[in-house]
Amino acid sequence: MKIHQLQGHIQSIYLVEYPKNLLLLDGCCRADISMLEQFITGNLGRSLTDLKLIVVTHMHPDHAGAAHKLRKITGCGIASANMSRQWYTGLIGRFTHIVDIILATWVASRMGKAKKNLWYSPHLKTDYALTDQDTLPGFDEWCVLLTTGHTDRDLSVMHLASKRIYVADLLVKVKDRFIPPIPVNLPEQYRDSILKVQALHPASLMLAHGGEVALTERDFAHVLTVAPRKPFTIWTPAKNKVKRLLLRKQG
């Protein structure tokens, strides 16, 4: 087993290579498809049909954006959390989906990337619905961990033999510090997820934004210290500013 870390459009991609099959640990951006095709066929000398499974950890553009198209191209399966409803549901959900694509485009521009089409379906059609402690279909040395908080359906996956865990957006590395992502929609669940991963004493964590890293107990403690106690989204700073202005006027 070999894990290839690739630089995607705005995130790190982790492609797991086995002698017969390939496993993609997240659904990537739509803009990553041609690069992945080239890496599999060119760098690895493999057929695209060797890709057997994509894990979609949650529904943001850099984690679900390529999943449907890659399944159409390769015939692979898509595995994600067992949820009764879609993440982007109703009018608010559709608006949020558009906002998330705009934010991903903005992040790419800040990284100096050329503008790409990041549109993808807001509704994921899965082949495998996974719950905590399940093993990945066809890859039973990988265990699923439910690590919610960023959204209500975040998954991490752990390679049991090596205790390397892909945690997607559970943590973000910024200037050599580890911090929570934005948003944290479910703060209590987020803290529980951090403690859950910490208790496993992982050999390393594979981050979507920060590469593969080894965290110390002090690093975990810092994340818990700065983790929000209330839901924190991209709108939270603006809402807090308005509240402060209103309080000043009332004072």
VEXMI-658747 format. One record per residue: chain; x, y, z of N, C-alpha, C in turn; residue in three letters; residue number from 1. Coordinates in steps of 0.1 Angstrom, whole numbers, plus 2048, in hexadecimal, padded with zeros to 3 digits. Example, Ala and Ser with C-alpha at 12.3 -4.5 7.8 and 13.67 -1.06 7.14 Angstrom:
  unit  n_X  n_Y  n_Z  ca_X  ca_Y  ca_Z  c_X  c_Y  c_Z  code  pos
     A  884  7C7  84E   87B   7D3   84E  884  7DF  84E   Ala    1
     A  880  7EA  847   889   7F5   847  881  800  84F   Ser    2
end
This chain:
  unit  n_X  n_Y  n_Z  ca_X  ca_Y  ca_Z  c_X  c_Y  c_Z  code  pos
     A  808  7F4  800   800   800   800  809  80C  800   Met    1
     A  806  816  7F7   80D   822   7F6  803  82E  7F5   Lys    2
     A  805  838  7FD   7FC   844   7FD  803  84F  7F5   Ile    3
     A  7FD  853  7EA   803   85E   7E3  7FC  86B  7E7   His    4
     A  803  875  7EB   7FE   882   7EE  800  88B  7E2   Gln    5
     A  7F5  890  7DD   7F5   899   7D1  7F0  8A7  7D4   Leu    6
     A  7F5  8B1  7CE   7EF   8BE   7D0  7E4  8C0  7C7   Gln    7
     A  7D8  8C2  7CC   7CC   8C4   7C5  7CA  8D3  7C3   Gly    8
     A  7BE  8D7  7BE   7BB   8E5   7BA  7BD  8EE  7C6   His    9
     A  7B7  8EA  7D2   7B8   8F2   7DE  7BB  8E9  7EA   Ile   10
     A  7BD  8DC  7E8   7BE   8D3   7F3  7C8  8C7  7F0   Gln   11
     A  7CD  8C1  7FA   7D5   8B5   7F8  7CC  8A9  7F5   Ser   12
     A  7D1  8A1  7EC   7C9   895   7E7  7D2  889  7EC   Ile   13
     A  7CB  87E  7F1   7D2   872   7F5  7CC  866  7ED   Tyr   14
     A  7D4  861  7E4   7D1   856   7DC  7D9  84A  7E1   Leu   15
     A  7D1  83F  7E5   7D7   833   7EA  7D9  829  7DF   Val   16
     A  7E5  824  7DE   7E8   81A   7D3  7EB  80D  7D9   Glu   17
     A  7E4  803  7D3   7E6   7F5   7D6  7EA  7EE  7C9   Tyr   18
     A  7EF  7E2  7C9   7F3   7DB   7BD  7E8  7DA  7B3   Pro   19
     A  7DB  7D8  7B8   7D0   7D6   7AE  7C6  7E2  7AE   Lys   20
     A  7C5  7E9  7B9   7BB   7F3   7BA  7C0  801  7BF   Asn   21
     A  7B8  80B  7BD   7BB   818   7C2  7AF  81D  7CA   Leu   22
     A  7B3  825  7D4   7A9   82B   7DD  7AB  83A  7DF   Leu   23
     A  7A1  842  7DD   7A2   850   7DE  79B  854  7EB   Leu   24
     A  7A3  85B  7F4   79E   85D   801  795  869  802   Leu   25
     A  792  870  7F7   788   87B   7F8  784  87E  7E9   Asp   26
     A  779  886  7E8   773   888   7DB  779  894  7D3   Gly   27
     A  782  89B  7D8   78A   8A5   7D1  781  8B0  7CB   Cys   28
     A  788  8B9  7C4   781   8C4   7BC  77E  8BF  7AE   Cys   29
     A  774  8C4  7A8   772   8C1   799  77E  8C4  791   Arg   30
     A  786  8CF  795   791   8D3   78D  79D  8C9  78E   Ala   31
     A  79C  8BF  797   7A7   8B6   799  7A6  8A9  790   Asp   32
     A  79B  8A8  789   799   89C   781  7A4  899  777   Ile   33
     A  7A7  8A2  76F   7B1   8A0   764  7BF  89D  76A   Ser   34
     A  7C3  8A3  775   7CF   8A0   77C  7CF  892  782   Met   35
     A  7C5  88E  788   7C4   880   78D  7C5  876  782   Leu   36
     A  7BE  879  777   7BE   86F   76B  7CD  86E  766   Glu   37
     A  7D4  879  765   7E2   879   761  7EB  872  76A   Gln   38
     A  7E9  874  777   7F1   86D   781  7EF  85E  781   Phe   39
     A  7E3  85A  780   7E0   84B   780  7E5  845  774   Ile   40
     A  7E2  84A  768   7E6   844   75C  7F5  847  758   Thr   41
     A  7F9  853  75B   807   856   757  811  853  762   Gly   42
     A  810  858  76E   81A   856   778  81A  848  77D   Asn   43
     A  80E  842  780   80D   835   785  80C  82A  77A   Leu   44
     A  809  82E  76E   807   824   763  7FC  81B  766   Gly   45
     A  7F1  820  76C   7E6   817   76F  7DA  81B  767   Arg   46
     A  7D0  812  766   7C4   815   760  7BB  81D  769   Ser   47
     A  7B3  826  763   7A9   82E   76C  79F  825  773   Leu   48
     A  79D  819  76D   793   810   773  799  809  780   Thr   49
     A  7A6  80B  782   7AC   806   78F  7A7  80E  79B   Asp   50
     A  7A1  81A  799   79C   822   7A4  78E  81B  7A7   Leu   51
     A  78E  815  7B3   782   80D   7B7  779  815  7C1   Lys   52
     A  77E  81E  7C9   776   825   7D3  77B  833  7D6   Leu   53
     A  771  83C  7D7   773   849   7DC  76C  84B  7E9   Ile   54
     A  773  850  7F3   76C   854   7FF  769  863  7FE   Val   55
     A  75C  867  800   759   875   801  757  878  810   Val   56
     A  760  880  816   760   882   824  755  88C  828   Thr   57
     A  752  896  81F   747   89F   822  745  8A6  814   His   58
     A  73B  8AF  814   736   8B4   807  73C  8C1  802   Met   59
     A  746  8C6  808   74C   8D2   803  753  8D0  7F5   His   60
     A  755  8DB  7ED   759   8DA   7DF  767  8D3  7DD   Pro   61
     A  770  8D4  7E7   77D   8CD   7E6  77D  8BF  7EC   Asp   62
     A  771  8BA  7EF   770   8AD   7F5  766  8A4  7EE   His   63
     A  75D  8AA  7E6   753   8A3   7DF  752  8A6  7D0   Ala   64
     A  759  8B1  7CC   757   8B7   7BF  75A  8AE  7B3   Gly   65
     A  763  8A4  7B5   767   89B   7A9  761  88D  7AA   Ala   66
     A  75A  88A  7B5   756   87D   7B7  74D  877  7AC   Ala   67
     A  742  87E  7A9   739   878   79F  73F  876  791   His   68
     A  747  880  78D   74E   87F   780  758  874  780   Lys   69
     A  760  873  78B   76A   868   78B  763  85A  78B   Leu   70
     A  757  859  791   750   84C   791  74C  849  783   Arg   71
     A  747  853  77B   743   851   76D  74F  84D  765   Lys   72
     A  75A  853  767   766   850   75F  76C  842  763   Ile   73
     A  76D  83F  770   774   833   774  76B  827  777   Thr   74
     A  75E  829  77B   756   81F   77F  757  81C  78E   Gly   75
     A  75E  824  795   761   822   7A4  754  824  7AC   Cys   76
     A  754  820  7B9   74A   822   7C2  74C  82F  7CA   Gly   77
     A  742  835  7CF   743   840   7D8  73E  83C  7E6   Ile   78
     A  746  83F  7F0   742   83C   7FE  742  849  806   Ala   79
     A  738  84B  80E   736   857   816  72E  853  823   Ser   80
     A  72C  85D  82B   725   85B   838  716  857  835   Ala   81
     A  711  84F  83E   703   84A   83D  6FA  855  843   Asn   82
     A  6F5  85D  83B   6EC   868   83F  6DF  867  839   Met   83
     A  6D5  86C  840   6C7   86B   83B  6C3  876  831   Ser   84
     A  6CB  881  831   6C9   88C   828  6D6  891  823   Arg   85
     A  6D4  899  818   6E0   89F   812  6E4  8AB  81A   Gln   86
     A  6F1  8AE  819   6F7   8BA   820  6F1  8C7  81A   Trp   87
     A  6F1  8C8  80D   6EB   8D4   807  6DD  8D2  804   Tyr   88
     A  6D4  8D4  80E   6C6   8D2   80D  6BE  8DF  80D   Thr   89
     A  6B4  8DF  804   6AB   8EB   804  6B2  8F7  7FE   Gly   90
     A  6AA  902  7FF   6AF   90F   7F9  6BC  914  800   Leu   91
     A  6BC  913  80D   6C8   917   814  6D4  90E  811   Ile   92
     A  6D1  901  80F   6DC   8F8   80B  6E2  8FB  7FD   Gly   93
     A  6D9  8FE  7F4   6DD   902   7E6  6E5  90F  7E6   Arg   94
     A  6E1  918  7EE   6E8   925   7F0  6F6  922  7F6   Phe   95
     A  6F7  91A  800   703   917   807  70D  910  7FD   Thr   96
     A  707  907  7F5   70F   900   7EB  716  90A  7E1   His   97
     A  70F  913  7DD   714   91E   7D4  71F  926  7DB   Ile   98
     A  71C  92A  7E7   726   931   7EF  733  929  7F1   Val   99
     A  731  91C  7F4   73D   914   7F6  746  913  7E9   Asp  100
     A  73F  912  7DE   747   912   7D1  74E  91F  7CF   Ile  101
     A  747  92A  7D2   74D   938   7D1  759  939  7DA   Ile  102
     A  758  934  7E6   763   934   7F0  76F  92C  7EB   Leu  103
     A  76C  920  7E6   777   917   7E0  77E  91E  7D5   Ala  104
     A  776  925  7CC   77C   92D   7C1  785  938  7C6   Thr  105
     A  780  93F  7D1   788   94A   7D7  795  944  7DD   Trp  106
     A  794  939  7E4   7A0   933   7EA  7AA  92F  7DF   Val  107
     A  7A5  92A  7D4   7AE   926   7C9  7B5  933  7C3   Ala  108
     A  7AE  93E  7C2   7B4   94A   7BD  7BF  94F  7C6   Ser  109
     A  7BC  94E  7D3   7C6   952   7DD  7D3  94A  7DC   Arg  110
     A  7D1  93D  7D8   7DD   934   7D6  7E3  936  7C8   Met  111
     A  7DE  93F  7C0   7E4   942   7B3  7E0  938  7A9   Gly  112
     A  7D5  931  7AB   7D0   927   7A1  7C8  92D  796   Lys  113
     A  7C9  927  78A   7C0   92C   780  7B1  929  783   Ala  114
     A  7A9  931  77E   79A   92F   781  795  923  77A   Lys  115
     A  78F  91A  781   789   90D   77C  77B  90C  77F   Lys  116
     A  774  904  778   766   901   77B  765  8F7  786   Asn  117
     A  760  8FB  792   75F   8F3   79E  751  8EE  7A0   Leu  118
     A  748  8F0  797   73A   8EC   799  739  8DD  79A   Trp  119
     A  730  8D8  7A3   72D   8CA   7A5  71F  8C9  7AB   Tyr  120
     A  71A  8BD  7AB   70C   8BB   7B0  70C  8BD  7BF   Ser  121
     A  702  8C4  7C4   700   8C5   7D3  6FB  8B9  7DA   Pro  122
     A  6F7  8AF  7D2   6F2   8A3   7D7  6FB  897  7D3   His  123
     A  700  890  7DE   709   885   7DB  701  878  7DA   Leu  124
     A  704  871  7D0   6FE   863   7CE  709  859  7D2   Lys  125
     A  707  853  7DD   711   84A   7E2  70E  83B  7DF   Thr  126
     A  719  833  7DE   717   825   7DD  718  81D  7EA   Asp  127
     A  71F  823  7F3   721   81D   801  71F  828  80B   Tyr  128
     A  716  825  814   713   82E   820  71A  829  82C   Ala  129
     A  723  830  832   72C   82B   83C  728  831  84A   Leu  130
     A  72B  82A  854   729   82E   862  736  82C  869   Thr  131
     A  737  832  875   743   831   87D  748  822  87F   Asp  132
     A  755  820  87D   75B   813   87F  759  80A  873   Gln  133
     A  752  80E  869   751   805   85D  75F  805  856   Asp  134
     A  761  7FA  84F   76D   7FA   846  769  7FE  838   Thr  135
     A  773  803  830   770   807   823  76D  7FB  81A   Leu  136
     A  763  7FC  812   760   7F0   809  76B  7ED  800   Pro  137
     A  770  7E1  800   77B   7DD   7F8  789  7E1  7FD   Gly  138
     A  789  7E8  808   796   7ED   80E  794  7EB  81E   Phe  139
     A  794  7DF  822   790   7DD   830  79B  7E0  83A   Asp  140
     A  7A7  7E5  836   7B1   7E9   83F  7B0  7F8  842   Glu  141
     A  7A5  7FE  83D   7A2   80C   840  795  80D  848   Trp  142
     A  795  814  853   78A   815   85C  784  823  85B   Cys  143
     A  776  824  85B   76F   830   85B  76D  836  869   Val  144
     A  770  843  86A   76E   84A   877  764  855  874   Leu  145
     A  759  856  87B   750   862   87A  756  86D  883   Leu  146
     A  75A  878  87C   761   883   883  759  890  87F   Thr  147
     A  74D  891  884   745   89C   880  749  8A9  888   Thr  148
     A  743  8B4  883   746   8C1   88A  747  8CC  87F   Gly  149
     A  750  8CA  876   751   8D2   86A  744  8D3  863   His  150
     A  73F  8C7  860   731   8C5   85B  72B  8BA  863   Thr  151
     A  71F  8B5  860   718   8AB   867  71C  89D  862   Asp  152
     A  725  89C  859   727   88F   852  736  88C  84F   Arg  153
     A  73F  893  856   74D   891   853  752  883  857   Asp  154
     A  759  87E  84D   760   871   84F  76F  873  850   Leu  155
     A  776  86B  858   784   869   857  786  85A  854   Ser  156
     A  792  856  84E   794   848   84C  7A3  845  851   Val  157
     A  7A4  83A  858   7B0   836   85E  7B6  829  858   Met  158
     A  7C2  829  854   7C9   81D   850  7CD  815  85D   His  159
     A  7C7  80A  85F   7C8   803   86C  7D6  7FF  86F   Leu  160
     A  7DD  7FA  865   7EB   7F5   868  7F4  800  86C   Ala  161
     A  7F4  80B  865   7FD   816   867  7F8  821  870   Ser  162
     A  7EB  821  873   7E5   82C   87B  7E7  83A  875   Lys  163
     A  7E7  83A  868   7E7   847   861  7D8  84A  85E   Arg  164
     A  7D4  856  861   7C6   85A   860  7C4  866  856   Ile  165
     A  7BC  864  84C   7B8   86F   844  7AC  876  84B   Tyr  166
     A  7AE  883  84F   7A3   88A   857  79D  895  84F   Val  167
     A  7A0  896  842   799   8A0   839  79B  8AE  83F   Ala  168
     A  790  8B5  843   790   8C2   848  78E  8C3  858   Asp  169
     A  791  8B8  85E   78F   8B8   86D  799  8C3  873   Leu  170
     A  7A4  8C4  86D   7AF   8CD   871  7B4  8D4  865   Leu  171
     A  7B9  8E1  867   7C0   8E8   85C  7CD  8ED  862   Val  172
     A  7D8  8EC  85A   7E5   8F1   85E  7E7  8FF  858   Lys  173
     A  7E9  908  861   7EC   916   85D  7F8  91B  864   Val  174
     A  803  91E  85D   80F   924   863  814  91B  86F   Lys  175
     A  815  90E  86C   81A   904   876  812  903  882   Asp  176
     A  805  907  882   7FC   905   88D  7F0  8FD  887   Arg  177
     A  7EA  8F5  88F   7DE   8EE   88B  7D2  8F4  892   Phe  178
     A  7C8  8F7  889   7BC   8FE   88E  7B0  8F8  888   Ile  179
     A  7A4  8FB  88E   798   8F5   888  795  8FB  87A   Pro  180
     A  78D  8F5  872   789   8FA   865  77E  904  866   Pro  181
     A  77B  90B  85B   76F   913   85B  766  90D  84F   Ile  182
     A  75A  909  853   753   90C   85F  755  900  869   Pro  183
     A  751  903  876   74E   8F8   87F  73F  8FA  883   Val  184
     A  737  8F1  87C   729   8F2   87E  724  8EC  88B   Asn  185
     A  72B  8E2  890   726   8DB   89C  732  8DB  8A5   Leu  186
     A  734  8E5  8AE   740   8E6   8B6  742  8DB  8C0   Pro  187
     A  737  8D6  8C6   739   8CC   8D0  73D  8BF  8C9   Glu  188
     A  737  8BC  8BE   73B   8B0   8B7  74A  8B1  8B1   Gln  189
     A  74D  8BE  8AE   75B   8C0   8A9  765  8BD  8B4   Tyr  190
     A  763  8C1  8C0   76C   8BE   8CB  76D  8B0  8CE   Arg  191
     A  761  8A9  8CD   761   89A   8CF  769  893  8C4   Asp  192
     A  768  898  8B8   770   892   8AD  77F  894  8AF   Ser  193
     A  783  89F  8B4   791   8A2   8B6  796  898  8C1   Ile  194
     A  78E  897  8CC   792   88E   8D7  792  87F  8D2   Leu  195
     A  789  87C  8C9   788   86E   8C4  795  86B  8BC   Lys  196
     A  799  874  8B3   7A5   871   8AB  7B2  871  8B5   Val  197
     A  7B2  87A  8BE   7BE   87B   8C7  7BF  86E  8CF   Gln  198
     A  7B4  868  8D3   7B4   85C   8DB  7B9  850  8D3   Ala  199
     A  7B9  851  8C6   7BE   846   8BE  7CE  846  8BD   Leu  200
     A  7D4  850  8C2   7E3   852   8C1  7E8  84F  8B3   His  201
     A  7E3  857  8A9   7E6   854   89B  7F5  856  898   Pro  202
     A  7FB  84E  88F   809   851   88B  80A  85E  883   Ala  203
     A  800  861  87C   7FF   86E   874  7F1  870  870   Ser  204
     A  7EF  87D  86D   7E2   881   868  7E4  887  85A   Leu  205
     A  7DC  883  850   7DD   888   843  7D2  893  842   Met  206
     A  7D6  89F  840   7CD   8AB   83F  7CA  8AE  831   Leu  207
     A  7BE  8B3  82E   7BB   8B8   821  7C2  8C5  81F   Ala  208
     A  7C5  8CC  82A   7CB   8DA   829  7D6  8DA  833   His  209
     A  7E2  8D5  82F   7ED   8D4   838  7F6  8C8  836   Gly  210
     A  7F3  8BF  82E   7FB   8B3   82C  7FA  8A9  837   Gly  211
     A  804  89F  836   804   895   841  80D  89A  84C   Glu  212
     A  807  899  858   80E   89F   864  80D  896  870   Val  213
     A  815  898  879   815   891   886  812  89B  891   Ala  214
     A  807  89A  898   803   8A3   8A2  808  89F  8B0   Leu  215
     A  80C  8A8  8B8   80F   8A5   8C6  803  8A7  8CF   Thr  216
     A  804  8A3  8DB   7F9   8A6   8E5  7F7  8B5  8E6   Glu  217
     A  802  8BC  8E6   800   8CB   8E6  7F9  8D0  8DB   Arg  218
     A  7FB  8CB  8CF   7F3   8CF   8C3  7E4  8CC  8C5   Asp  219
     A  7E1  8C1  8C9   7D3   8BD   8CB  7CD  8C7  8D6   Phe  220
     A  7D4  8C9  8E1   7CF   8D2   8EB  7CD  8E0  8E6   Ala  221
     A  7D6  8E5  8DD   7D4   8F2   8D7  7C7  8F3  8CE   His  222
     A  7C4  8E8  8C6   7B8   8E8   8BE  7AC  8E9  8C7   Val  223
     A  7AC  8E1  8D2   7A1   8E1   8DB  79F  8EF  8E2   Leu  224
     A  7AA  8F6  8E4   7A9   903   8EB  7A3  90D  8E2   Thr  225
     A  7A7  90D  8D5   7A2   917   8CC  795  913  8C5   Val  226
     A  790  906  8C6   784   902   8C0  778  90A  8C5   Ala  227
     A  76F  90E  8BC   764   916   8C0  75A  90F  8C9   Pro  228
     A  754  916  8D2   74A   911   8DB  73C  912  8D5   Arg  229
     A  73B  91B  8CB   72E   91D   8C4  731  91B  8B5   Lys  230
     A  726  918  8AD   728   916   89F  730  922  899   Pro  231
     A  73A  91F  890   742   929   88A  742  927  87B   Phe  232
     A  73C  931  873   73C   930   865  743  93C  85F   Thr  233
     A  743  93D  852   749   948   84B  741  955  84E   Ile  234
     A  734  953  853   72C   95F   856  72E  964  864   Trp  235
     A  734  95C  86D   735   95F   87B  73C  96C  87E   Thr  236
     A  748  96F  878   74E   97C   87B  746  988  877   Pro  237
     A  73F  987  86C   736   992   868  72A  994  872   Ala  238
     A  724  989  876   719   989   880  71E  98F  88D   Lys  239
     A  72A  98B  891   72F   990   89E  732  99F  89D   Asn  240
     A  737  9A3  892   73A   9B2   890  72D  9BA  891   Lys  241
     A  722  9B5  88A   715   9BC   88B  710  9BC  899   Val  242
     A  712  9B1  8A0   70D   9B1   8AE  715  9BB  8B7   Lys  243
     A  722  9BC  8B5   72A   9C6   8BC  726  9D4  8B9   Arg  244
     A  723  9D7  8AC   71E   9E5   8A8  711  9E8  8AF   Leu  245
     A  708  9DE  8AF   6FB   9E1   8B5  6FC  9E3  8C4   Leu  246
     A  705  9DB  8CB   707   9DD   8D9  70C  9EB  8DC   Leu  247
     A  715  9F0  8D3   71B   9FD   8D5  711  A08  8D4   Arg  248
     A  708  A07  8CA   6FD   A10   8C8  6F4  A10  8D4   Lys  249
     A  6F1  A05  8D9   6E8   A04   8E5  6EE  A09  8F1   Gln  250
     A  6FC  A08  8F2   703   A0D   8FE  704  A1D  8FD   Gly  251
end
